[in-house]
Amino acid sequence: MEATRQLFWNTNGKGAMYFIALISMAFFIVGGSKKLGSWLAGRPIRYDDLGLRFKRFVLDLIKHDTDIFRGTFRRIMHLGVFYGFVILTIGTLVIAIQDHFGIPLFYGKTYLILSLLMDLFGLMMMVGIGMAAYKRYIDKPDHEDYTFDDAFLLILIFLILFTGFVMESLRIYATLDPWAWWSPVGLLFSAGIQILGVSVPAALMTHAFLWYFHMLLVFGFIAYIPYSKLFHMFASSLNIFLKPSTPIGGLTPVDQLSNQGRNIGAARLEDFTQKQLLELDACISCGRCQKGCPAYNSGAPLSPSVVIRALKRHSMAKNSFFRSKIKAFNPSILDKVIAKETLWACTTCGLCEDKCPVNIEHIKRIVDMRRSLVTEEGGYPLEVQKVFENISAVGNPWGLSPDSKYYLAKESQVALLKKNNPTDILYWVGCHGSYETRNMKVSQVMFKLLEKAGVNYATLGREEKCCGDSVRRLGNEKLFQELALENIKTLSQYTFNTIMTTCPHCYNMLKNEYPQFGGHYQVVHHSEFLLDLIKSGQLKPKGIDHLKVTYHDPCYLGRYNAIYQAPRDILTSIPGLELVEMKNNRARAFCCGAGGGRLWMEDNKDETINSLLVKKALRTEPDILATACPLCLTTLTEAASRSMAELECLDLAEILYNSL
């Protein structure tokens, strides 16, 4: 006798099942269509390399890449649920194909293997559901805003699996199934039924009742998916598939604006891109973005997770079946759904995006909403408006004359770029290196290092203007484009090989964002450039007295541009210097609080972001807190002085120069 089992055993409810299945699928299609329609209401998106994207997506999904599913407990939990769902779905499809088309798939070895896999992976799925319940409601919760939907889904899925195993055990018990060993979980359950002394008629009656109950649970679950959090298994997968190939922190592209300008921000849902609207359903509310957010940790009114959930509720209200009866619905977002204070709290550090397991792009969303404030009366804080005025007038945030740059003094030996005199290295000094007292010391050291190494370099001098990083992140796209186009026009007049800069924000702008407007350059950060000089022997560190140094990874150098090793190699190349790492470093490094234009805003909180970072650094008991960013150096020097700790804050260039 060939191994198999009778389909629809002990029931004549096949017709009822198909009727309910049709109703269930109708609910699913209607709900899924409404979700799709809400996404398509946004601005169109374009994506290339679909083949490569699909291959990467499938590989990530199959192996549950640790970059997506971080943490052993969570990874095992999700592996159980995911693969349990996949195997049970495959088994159900095989049964459906045999029933509909008469193809004998559920026979022989195929039957035995499928029976075994469905039992084992069904058990894995039950364990995964139990682990999820434990993590949420018994262990310390990740957050305290779990909804009824979260609990209901866990109970519903567990009941579907449990009733399925009980039905299987009743069949095994009543039929004395000779192939029961290939259904080990069902066999175990049937042993329990035998111990309880259940009669065969009672087993048959219970099985018949559970068959209908299980069927209603399954099709109710399918119908409920588009209206529940579980729809994220479609939305999250699609969002991962559509993740950008550009580094973290990239902004929504904007075509070159006319002189009159136009509002290119997001003041209403339809102003967002289709992917940004998709992300509202892709979010799994895990709270990891909130845990890492420096603004949230400092007590600022910002949680990336809360922003997503607030916009999702707004979207649900807009697309509600009863919308016509909601007379108070207001399509505006700013100060109706998201407060301006929330937007201004963001440092655009990118840690939320790095921690997000489903690749939600929070920075794009924040900056898009900031962009919509340009045309709004009183949309920007007064101190930000002053910065805009200064940059527009003279090309720097402080409103200082370009002629006041210290390295333009008559006695200065700094070379200036000339039209008919090519240079190898164009040193982009940047606003902070040119005007801010603390960072002028860094640029002075850089000039000395370049001279000592015999580098052929020059600067733009008074022609160098702000790169526009803060301006763009604050949302003033029109002013940014004016700066970018003017800088690109200036650079086009000269001949050079490489732009070198000490500022990661300038580096990111010149390398990653100026190309959109025709400015294509070879750009190098001073940490990479100095390391090359050390490797070539042009700079030879002689060593210093034994000192401990901890290095802070600037957000725009690390997460934005993946430059982590060069700064560390410089430090470890110096004899006598011991590098000690902070607990959270590299891609998980904490922000200094200056990015995204936050440097120019008042911070009246008792616990500032830079103070939190200095506290983290002090746990390593260092003598020096090193960094490779002028904004970080400014904020860390300020926080260290407030802490009264014996901690010296230095740029990599200063440490290297002191060792020569």
C-alpha positions in Angstrom: 0.0 0.0 0.0 1.4 3.4 -1.0 1.7 6.0 1.7 -1.0 8.7 1.7 -4.0 9.8 3.6 -7.6 10.6 2.6 -8.2 14.3 1.9 -11.3 15.8 3.6 -11.4 12.8 5.9 -14.4 12.7 8.3 -16.0 15.8 6.8 -18.3 16.7 4.0 -17.6 20.5 4.3 -15.7 20.8 1.0 -18.3 23.0 -0.6 -18.6 25.3 2.5 -14.8 25.6 2.6 -14.6 26.9 -1.0 -17.5 29.3 -0.4 -15.7 30.8 2.7 -12.4 30.8 0.9 -13.9 33.0 -1.8 -15.3 35.4 0.8 -11.9 35.4 2.5 -10.0 36.1 -0.7 -12.5 38.9 -1.6 -11.7 40.6 1.7 -8.0 40.1 1.1 -8.1 41.5 -2.4 -10.1 44.6 -1.3 -7.8 45.3 1.6 -4.7 44.7 -0.4 -5.9 46.9 -3.2 -6.6 49.8 -0.8 -3.1 49.4 0.6 -1.6 49.4 -2.9 -3.7 52.4 -3.9 -2.5 54.4 -0.8 1.1 53.7 -1.9 0.5 54.7 -5.5 -1.0 58.0 -4.4 2.6 59.3 -3.8 5.2 60.6 -6.2 6.5 58.0 -8.7 9.8 56.2 -8.0 12.2 54.7 -10.4 14.5 51.7 -9.7 17.0 49.9 -11.9 19.0 46.7 -11.6 15.9 44.8 -10.9 17.6 41.5 -11.5 20.4 42.2 -9.1 17.9 43.5 -6.5 15.8 40.3 -6.8 18.9 38.1 -6.4 20.1 40.0 -3.3 16.6 40.0 -1.9 16.1 36.2 -2.3 19.6 35.5 -0.7 18.8 37.8 2.2 15.5 36.2 2.7 16.7 32.6 2.5 19.6 33.0 4.9 17.9 35.6 7.1 20.9 37.9 6.8 22.2 39.1 10.2 22.2 42.6 8.9 18.4 42.4 8.7 17.6 40.0 11.6 19.9 41.1 14.3 20.1 39.3 17.7 20.2 35.6 18.2 16.9 35.3 20.0 15.0 37.4 17.4 16.7 35.6 14.5 15.8 32.2 15.7 12.3 33.4 16.5 11.8 34.8 13.0 13.4 31.8 11.3 10.9 29.5 13.0 7.9 31.6 12.1 9.1 32.4 8.5 10.1 28.9 7.5 7.1 27.3 9.3 4.9 29.6 7.2 6.7 28.7 4.0 6.7 24.9 4.5 3.0 24.8 5.6 2.0 27.0 2.6 3.9 24.7 0.2 2.2 21.6 1.8 -1.2 23.2 1.5 -0.6 24.1 -2.1 0.4 20.5 -2.9 -2.8 19.2 -1.4 -4.8 21.8 -3.3 -3.2 20.9 -6.6 -4.0 17.2 -6.0 -7.6 17.9 -5.0 -8.2 20.3 -7.9 -6.3 18.7 -10.8 -6.1 15.1 -9.7 -2.3 15.1 -9.9 -1.1 12.5 -7.4 1.5 14.6 -5.6 0.5 13.6 -2.0 1.6 10.0 -2.4 4.5 7.8 -1.5 7.8 9.4 -0.5 6.5 12.9 -1.3 3.7 12.4 1.2 6.0 11.1 3.8 8.6 13.8 3.4 5.9 16.6 3.3 4.2 15.1 6.4 7.5 15.1 8.3 8.4 18.6 7.2 5.0 20.1 7.9 5.0 18.7 11.4 8.5 19.8 12.2 8.3 23.3 10.8 4.8 23.7 12.2 6.3 23.0 15.6 9.1 25.5 14.9 6.4 28.1 14.0 4.6 27.4 17.3 7.9 27.8 19.2 8.6 31.1 17.3 5.1 32.4 18.2 5.8 31.5 21.8 9.2 33.2 21.7 7.5 36.4 20.3 4.9 36.3 23.1 7.7 35.9 25.7 9.7 38.7 24.3 6.8 41.1 24.2 4.9 40.3 27.4 7.1 38.5 29.8 10.7 39.6 29.2 11.5 43.3 29.4 9.4 44.7 26.5 11.2 46.6 23.7 8.5 49.3 24.1 5.1 49.7 25.8 2.9 50.5 22.9 1.9 47.0 21.7 -1.6 47.1 20.4 -4.6 44.7 20.5 -3.6 43.7 16.9 -0.2 42.4 18.2 -1.7 40.1 20.8 -4.6 39.0 18.6 -2.3 37.9 15.8 -0.1 35.9 18.1 -3.2 34.1 19.6 -4.8 33.6 16.2 -1.7 32.0 14.6 -1.0 29.9 17.7 -4.7 28.6 17.6 -4.4 27.8 13.9 -1.3 25.7 14.5 -2.5 24.1 17.7 -5.9 23.1 16.2 -4.1 21.7 13.2 -2.0 19.4 15.3 -5.0 18.3 17.4 -6.9 17.5 14.2 -4.0 15.5 13.0 -3.7 13.6 16.3 -7.4 12.7 16.3 -7.1 11.3 12.7 -4.1 9.3 13.7 -5.8 8.0 16.8 -9.1 7.1 15.0 -7.6 5.5 11.9 -4.5 3.9 13.4 -2.5 5.6 10.7 0.4 3.2 9.7 2.4 6.2 8.5 2.0 8.1 11.8 5.8 8.1 12.6 6.2 10.5 9.7 3.9 13.0 11.6 5.8 13.0 14.9 4.0 15.9 16.5 0.6 14.6 15.6 1.7 11.2 16.9 2.8 12.7 20.2 -0.6 14.5 20.6 -2.4 11.2 19.8 -0.5 9.5 22.6 -2.0 12.1 24.9 -5.5 11.4 23.6 -5.0 7.7 24.2 -3.8 8.4 27.7 -7.0 10.5 28.3 -9.1 7.5 27.2 -11.0 9.4 24.6 -13.4 7.1 22.6 -13.2 6.8 18.9 -16.8 8.3 18.4 -15.8 11.2 20.6 -12.6 11.7 18.6 -14.5 11.7 15.3 -17.0 14.2 16.7 -14.3 16.5 18.0 -12.3 16.2 14.8 -15.4 17.2 12.7 -16.0 20.3 15.0 -12.3 21.3 14.9 -12.2 20.9 11.1 -14.8 23.7 10.7 -13.3 25.8 13.5 -9.8 25.5 12.0 -11.1 26.3 8.6 -12.8 29.5 9.9 -9.6 30.5 11.7 -7.4 30.0 8.6 -9.7 31.9 6.2 -10.4 34.5 8.8 -6.6 35.0 9.2 -6.2 35.4 5.4 -9.0 37.9 5.2 -7.6 39.9 8.2 -4.0 40.1 6.9 -4.4 43.4 4.8 -6.1 45.1 7.8 -3.5 44.0 10.3 0.1 44.6 11.2 0.9 41.2 9.5 0.6 42.9 6.1 4.2 43.9 6.8 5.3 40.5 5.5 4.3 41.9 2.0 5.2 45.6 2.6 8.5 44.9 4.4 9.6 42.4 1.7 8.8 44.9 -1.0 10.6 47.7 0.9 13.7 45.6 1.3 13.6 44.8 -2.4 13.4 48.5 -3.2 16.1 49.6 -0.7 18.4 52.2 -2.4 21.9 51.2 -3.6 23.1 54.6 -2.4 24.6 55.0 1.1 22.6 55.8 4.2 21.3 59.4 4.4 20.6 60.0 0.8 17.8 62.6 0.2 14.9 62.5 -2.2 16.3 63.7 -5.5 15.2 67.2 -6.6 15.6 68.5 -10.1 17.3 71.9 -10.6 14.9 74.6 -9.3 14.0 77.7 -11.2 14.8 81.1 -9.9 11.3 81.5 -8.7 11.5 78.2 -6.8 8.6 75.9 -5.8 7.6 73.9 -2.8 9.3 70.5 -3.2 8.7 69.3 0.3 6.1 67.0 1.9 3.2 68.8 3.6 0.6 66.1 2.8 0.7 62.4 2.3 0.6 62.6 -1.5 3.8 64.7 -1.4 5.8 61.7 -0.2 7.2 59.2 -2.7 5.4 55.9 -3.3 8.2 54.1 -1.4 7.8 56.4 1.6 4.1 55.6 1.8 4.9 51.9 1.4 7.3 52.3 4.4 4.3 53.2 6.6 3.0 49.7 6.2 6.5 48.1 6.1 7.3 49.2 9.6 7.1 46.4 12.1 7.1 48.7 15.2 10.2 46.9 16.6 11.4 50.2 18.2 15.1 49.7 17.2 15.2 53.1 15.5 14.0 54.8 18.7 16.5 52.9 20.9 19.4 54.3 18.9 18.1 57.8 18.2 20.4 60.3 19.9 17.7 62.9 19.9 15.2 60.6 21.6 17.9 59.5 24.1 18.6 63.1 25.0 14.9 63.8 25.8 14.1 65.6 22.5 10.6 65.3 21.1 11.6 62.9 18.4 11.1 59.2 17.9 11.5 57.8 14.4 9.2 55.0 15.2 6.5 57.4 16.5 6.8 59.5 13.4 6.1 56.5 11.2 3.2 55.3 13.3 1.6 58.8 13.4 1.8 59.1 9.7 0.4 55.6 9.3 -2.6 56.5 11.5 -3.1 59.6 9.4 -2.9 57.5 6.2 -5.5 55.1 7.6 -7.8 57.9 8.5 -7.5 59.3 5.0 -8.2 56.0 3.3 -10.8 54.9 5.8 -14.1 53.5 4.4 -15.9 56.0 6.6 -13.8 58.9 5.5 -16.8 60.8 4.2 -18.2 60.8 7.7 -15.0 62.1 9.2 -15.7 65.8 8.7 -12.7 66.9 10.8 -10.1 65.1 8.6 -7.3 67.6 7.7 -4.8 66.5 5.0 -2.0 68.7 6.4 0.8 67.0 8.2 2.9 69.7 9.9 1.7 70.6 13.4 -1.4 68.5 12.8 0.3 65.1 12.7 4.0 65.9 13.2 5.1 68.9 15.2 7.8 71.2 13.9 9.8 70.6 17.1 10.0 67.0 16.2 11.4 67.7 12.8 14.0 70.1 14.1 15.2 67.6 16.7 16.7 65.3 14.1 20.5 65.3 13.6 20.2 63.2 10.4 22.8 60.9 11.9 21.5 57.8 10.1 21.6 55.5 13.1 17.9 54.8 12.9 18.3 53.7 9.2 21.3 51.5 10.1 19.3 49.8 12.9 16.1 49.4 10.9 15.7 45.7 9.9 13.4 46.6 6.9 15.4 49.5 5.4 13.0 52.4 6.2 14.6 55.7 5.2 13.8 58.1 8.0 16.1 60.9 7.0 14.5 61.4 3.6 11.1 61.7 5.3 12.3 64.2 7.9 14.1 66.4 5.4 11.2 66.3 2.9 8.9 67.6 5.7 11.5 70.3 6.5 11.6 71.3 2.8 7.9 72.1 3.0 8.5 74.8 5.6 10.5 77.0 3.3 7.4 78.8 2.0 5.7 78.9 5.4 5.7 82.0 7.5 7.8 81.4 10.6 8.5 77.9 9.4 12.2 78.0 10.6 13.6 78.9 14.0 15.1 82.5 14.1 18.6 81.3 14.5 18.3 79.1 11.4 16.9 82.0 9.4 19.9 84.0 10.4 22.3 81.3 9.2 20.5 81.2 5.8 20.8 85.0 5.5 24.5 84.9 6.3 25.3 82.1 3.9 23.2 83.8 1.2 25.0 87.1 1.7 28.7 86.1 2.2 28.9 82.3 1.8 29.4 81.2 5.5 27.1 80.7 8.5 28.7 83.4 10.7 28.3 86.2 8.2 32.0 86.9 8.2 33.8 88.5 5.3 35.6 85.9 3.0 38.7 88.2 3.2 38.8 87.5 7.0 40.0 83.9 6.5 43.1 83.7 8.6 45.2 81.9 5.9 44.7 84.8 3.5 46.9 87.1 5.6 49.9 88.6 3.8 52.4 86.6 5.9 50.6 83.3 5.2 52.5 80.8 3.0 49.3 79.0 2.0 49.1 78.5 -1.7 46.1 79.7 -3.6 44.7 78.0 -6.7 45.4 79.8 -10.0 43.7 79.3 -13.3 46.8 78.6 -15.3 48.7 76.7 -12.5 47.3 73.1 -12.0 47.7 71.4 -8.6 47.5 67.9 -7.5 45.5 68.4 -4.3 42.8 71.1 -3.8 42.5 71.5 0.0 38.8 72.3 0.7 39.3 74.0 4.1 35.5 74.3 4.8 33.6 76.9 6.9 34.8 75.6 10.2 38.4 75.2 9.2 38.3 78.8 7.9 36.4 80.7 10.5 35.7 78.7 13.7 38.5 79.2 16.3 38.8 75.6 17.5 38.9 74.1 14.0 41.3 76.8 12.6 43.9 75.0 14.7 43.2 71.8 12.8 43.5 73.5 9.4 46.8 75.1 10.5 48.1 71.7 11.4 46.9 70.3 8.1 48.9 73.0 6.2 52.0 72.1 8.1 51.5 68.4 7.5 51.0 69.0 3.7 54.2 71.1 3.6 56.2 68.6 5.6 55.1 65.8 3.3 55.9 67.8 0.2 52.4 67.7 -1.2 51.5 69.8 -4.2 48.4 71.5 -3.0 46.4 74.8 -3.1 43.2 76.3 -1.7 40.4 78.3 -3.2 40.8 81.0 -0.6 38.1 83.6 -0.6 36.3 81.9 -3.5 35.5 78.8 -1.4 31.9 79.1 -0.1 29.8 76.9 2.2 29.2 73.5 0.6 25.5 73.7 1.6 25.3 70.6 3.8 23.4 72.2 6.7 21.3 74.2 4.3 20.1 71.2 2.4 19.5 69.1 5.5 17.5 71.9 7.1 15.3 71.8 4.0 16.3 75.0 2.1 16.8 73.3 -1.2 16.8 76.5 -3.3 19.6 78.1 -1.3 21.6 74.8 -1.4 21.3 74.6 -5.1 22.5 78.2 -5.5 25.5 77.4 -3.4 26.2 74.1 -5.2 26.0 75.6 -8.7 28.2 78.5 -7.7 30.8 76.3 -6.2 30.7 74.0 -9.2 31.1 77.0 -11.5 34.1 78.1 -9.5 35.8 74.7 -9.5 35.3 74.4 -13.2 37.7 77.3 -13.7 40.7 75.4 -12.2 42.7 72.3 -12.9 43.3 69.8 -10.0 43.3 66.1 -9.5 41.7 65.5 -6.1 39.7 67.5 -3.5 40.8 66.8 0.0 38.8 68.0 3.0 38.8 67.5 6.8 35.0 67.8 7.0 32.9 64.7 6.4 29.9 66.9 5.6 31.8 68.7 2.9 33.2 65.3 1.8 29.7 63.8 1.5 28.4 66.8 -0.4 31.2 67.0 -2.9 31.4 63.3 -3.5 27.8 62.1 -3.3 25.5 65.1 -3.9 27.3 67.6 -6.2 27.3 65.0 -9.1 23.6 65.5 -9.4 24.3 69.0 -10.6 27.3 68.2 -12.8 30.1 68.4 -10.3 32.0 65.2 -10.6 35.2 65.1 -8.6 37.6 62.7 -7.0 37.2 63.4 -3.3 39.2 62.1 -0.4 38.9 62.7 3.4 41.9 63.8 5.3 42.0 60.6 7.3 42.4 58.6 4.1 44.9 61.1 2.7 47.1 61.2 5.8 47.1 57.4 6.1 48.4 57.3 2.5 51.2 59.8 3.4 52.2 57.5 6.3 52.2 54.4 4.2 54.3 56.1 1.5 56.8 57.2 4.2 56.2 61.0 3.5 55.1 61.3 7.1 56.8 59.2 9.8 55.3 59.2 13.3 58.1 58.9 15.9 55.8 58.2 18.8 54.5 59.9 22.0 54.4 59.2 25.7 52.0 56.4 26.5 48.5 57.7 26.1 45.0 56.1 25.7 42.8 57.4 23.0 39.3 56.5 22.1 38.0 57.4 18.6 34.5 58.8 17.8 33.2 57.8 14.4 31.6 60.9 12.8 28.2 60.0 11.3 28.8 61.5 7.9 32.2 59.7 7.6 31.2 56.4 9.0 27.5 55.5 8.4 27.2 57.8 5.4 30.5 56.8 3.7 31.8 53.7 5.4 35.2 55.1 6.3 36.0 53.4 9.6 39.4 51.9 9.3 41.6 54.7 8.0 41.3 56.9 11.2 42.0 53.8 13.3 45.1 52.9 11.2 46.5 56.4 11.7 46.1 56.1 15.5 47.6 52.6 15.7 50.5 53.7 13.5 51.7 56.1 16.3 54.0 54.3 18.8 53.0 54.8 22.4 49.3 55.5 21.6 46.8 52.9 22.8 43.5 52.8 21.0 40.5 51.8 23.2 37.1 51.5 21.6 33.8 52.7 22.9 31.1 50.0 23.3 29.1 51.4 20.4 31.4 52.3 17.5 31.7 52.1 13.8 28.2 51.7 12.3 26.6 51.9 15.7 28.5 55.0 16.9 26.5 57.6 18.8 26.0 61.0 17.2 27.7 64.3 18.5 24.4 66.2 17.9 25.7 68.7 15.3 24.4 67.2 12.1 21.3 68.1 10.1 21.7 71.7 11.0 21.4 71.1 14.7 24.7 72.9 15.3 23.0 76.2 14.6 20.0 75.7 16.9 19.6 76.4 20.6 19.6 73.3 22.8 18.0 74.0 26.2 17.8 70.4 27.4 19.5 69.4 30.6 21.0 66.4 28.9 22.5 67.2 25.5 23.5 64.7 22.8 27.2 65.8 23.0 27.2 65.3 26.8 25.8 61.8 26.4 28.6 61.0 23.9 31.3 62.3 26.2 29.9 60.2 29.0 30.2 57.1 26.8 33.7 58.0 25.8 34.8 58.5 29.5 33.8 54.9 30.3 36.9 53.9 28.3 39.1 56.1 30.7 40.9 57.8 27.8 43.4 60.6 27.8 42.3 61.8 24.4 39.0 61.8 22.6 39.8 61.8 18.9 37.6 62.5 16.0 37.9 63.4 12.3 35.1 66.0 11.9 35.1 69.7 12.7 31.5 69.6 13.8 32.2 66.7 16.2 35.3 68.5 17.5 33.4 71.6 18.3 30.6 69.9 20.2 32.8 67.4 21.9 35.3 70.1 23.1 32.3 72.0 24.5 30.8 69.0 26.3 34.2 67.9 27.7 34.8 71.3 29.1 31.3 71.2 30.8 32.0 67.8 32.2 35.2 69.0 34.0 36.9 65.8 33.0 40.6 65.6 32.2 39.9 64.8 28.6 41.6 66.4 25.6 39.5 66.5 22.4 41.7 66.4 19.3 41.4 65.9 15.5 43.4 63.0 14.0 45.6 65.5 12.2 46.6 67.2 15.5 47.5 63.8 17.1 49.6 62.8 14.1 51.4 66.2 14.0 52.2 65.9 17.7 53.8 62.5 17.1 56.2 63.7 14.3 
